């Protein structure tokens, strides 16, 4: 497609133009996936809110130290990984391949740190006898909602780290373009965005009230 | 948000400066700190839920507008994605609120 042809399409999106949003198809696809995935998480959060409301003696086991401090640090790590990601996208559009790969690796390290800290937290809960179907404080659904929500989010982070690894490898070799980096960035920021809801709803609202 | 020419279509130029993104990051950290402070103070639970949801919505708007570049895209993309998503979430809440309000009134305080 020649440049003038492309320009014509961009300027007349509603007269049969092929590109009404002026973005590439990969990006539109990722955005549509993000909308549908956000509804998955919304459904989980709403059902969590519902079962929590149905059970008056819902456990609130988290102490400020260490549980809330730990999850606050995890939030910090994830937010910082979003910053390195967005700077990586900028570097990619400037054509600086080396810098982009470095930023992507920094993002992956933050993502891995998040998963590892999260895993140690799960191990602590397991040792306290909290499982998806039982816990020492009554109301077994607590474990179901907690591990369901944080587990699905953790799965997203893990997939994201692998995804970024592939993109960093391909972009470093010149196989992928800056558009690929931007689309992987959209996914990564979405994972960060979901945590912005899970952290207050699951952790901060379950602070021990004493 | 008017687009002219090829540059805008392929995003040849990076959108947003390092300084801008650093500012957004600091705001997100600040809002998170406010949330943690609310939990630390153990404020009254209804007020706490309202404030936490409000702060989370502000944070997600910041992430979507700046980190996810939605502010730099055409308005059409925003109109395609966000209203539909909000509508679907509201449909879920239609099931949730009547019951939650009823239960809150039934429960002795």
Interface residues (C-beta under 8 A of the other chain):
Chain A: X3 X6 X7 X10 X11 X13 X19 X20 X21 X22 X23 X24 X28 X31 X32 X34 X35 X38 X39 X42 X43 X46 X49 X50 X53 X54 X56 X64 X68 X72 X75 X76 X79 X80 X82 X83 X85 X86 X87 X89 X90 X91 X93 X94 X178 X179 X182 X185 X186 X189 X190 X192 X193 X196 X197 X199 X200 X201 X203 X204 X205 X207 X209
Chain B: X3 X4 X5 X6 X8 X9 X10 X11 X12 X13 X14 X15 X16 X18 X21 X22 X25 X28 X29 X32 X35 X36 X38 X39 X40 X42 X45 X48 X49 X52 X53 X55 X56 X59 X60 X63 X64 X66 X67 X68 X69 X73 X74 X76 X77 X80 X81 X84 X85 X88 X89 X92 X93 X95 X96 X99 X100 X103 X104 X107
